[in-house]
Amino acid sequence: MKSPFLILTLILVASIMKIDGSDALNVKSFIKQGKMMFGDTSQGGAPFAKDPSVVKFKGQYFLYYSVPTHGGMQGWRIGIATSQDLINWKKITTMKPAHPSEKNGFCAPGAIVLNGKVHLFYQTYGNREKDAICHAWSDDGIHFTREPTNPIFRPHGKWTCGRAIDAEVIPDGERLLLYFASRDPSYKIQLIGVASAPLNSDLSRSQWTQLIDRPILTPDLSWEKDCIEAPTLLWRNKKLFMFYAGAYNNEPQQIGCAVSADGVRWKRIFKKPLLANGKTGSWNESESGHPGVFQDTDGKTYLFYQGNADKGKSWYLSKVKIGWKNDRPFVEE
């Protein structure tokens, strides 16, 4: 007969595993199969990592992601992890606030390597309509210098409430394009807009210009519901491809794709999600969301994304390989 102490211990262990949403053995199983499964447990409680952005810098891969500092959905910071194989990731640090604009939180990083430095474009958090895009840079990928004029960009016009989140930048000739998500004046519908700055400028606030006084993508398909966000981009055969998230978190959020010749006018490639949420019982049953596209030095394309199976009690990051046929992306694995 088991002792009351042993029974209590088993109950506590089972409760912890339930809260985490997935036990460590399951994560190890994914990694043994060559599949990425990363969740930040540095804050205690369930694994929690969102909004992935990956670059290759000085011989290793850097993953930048959002992580809360004290449970729930508050106190957001940017976590940094590194890897040699895009599967096994080691947490390096969590960035601390270093500018007045970051006092309520900062997250949703968009990383890019420019002129031998990692540039990070990210959003403030906790300010509703006043949330905006910030910029920082680093010589080692870990320690970042903030732009003194942060925040560097927020949108204007009758189409937007003035908020800017989910930053992503990509070079286009002599300019740097900045894509971002915003909301309509009612603060209900999430939209995507675009701005630019001279590529050879200091990328401070005065350098950015909104390219068009309207959204470039709005939620039009049934599965996108009231939200288009998290744009992430790459060039292929002189065309820009945008992977984006449709629907708000866990509705479920899923990933679509659009294409453009000029960076402003966009056409969806698919009517259905390119990457849907998982089937019942899978690790990403609640969503496959917030993509981060990465093209490696060997030309292979990977799509990083967030997911969970418990309506947001835990969050993991994973990836799929993207193949191409007639300039149309498809999920290889």
Buried (B, 14 or more C-beta within 10 A) or exposed (E): EEEEEEEEEEEEEEEEBEEBBBBEEEBEEBBEEEBBBBBBBEBEBBBBBBBBBBBBBEEEBBBBBBBBBEEEBEBBBBBBBBBEEBBEBEBEEBBEBBBEBBEBBBBBBBBBBEEEBBBBBBBBBBBEBBBBBBBBBBEEBEEBEBBEBBBBBBBEBEBBBBBBBBBBBBEBEEBBBBBBBBBBEEEEBBBBBBBBBEBEEEBBBEBBEBBEEEBBBBBEBEBBBBBBBBBBBBEEEEEBBBBBBBBBBBBBBBBBBBBBEEBBEBEBBEEEBBBBBBEEEEBBBBBBBBBBBBBEEEEEBBBBBBBBBBEBBBBBBBBBEBEEEEEEBEEEE
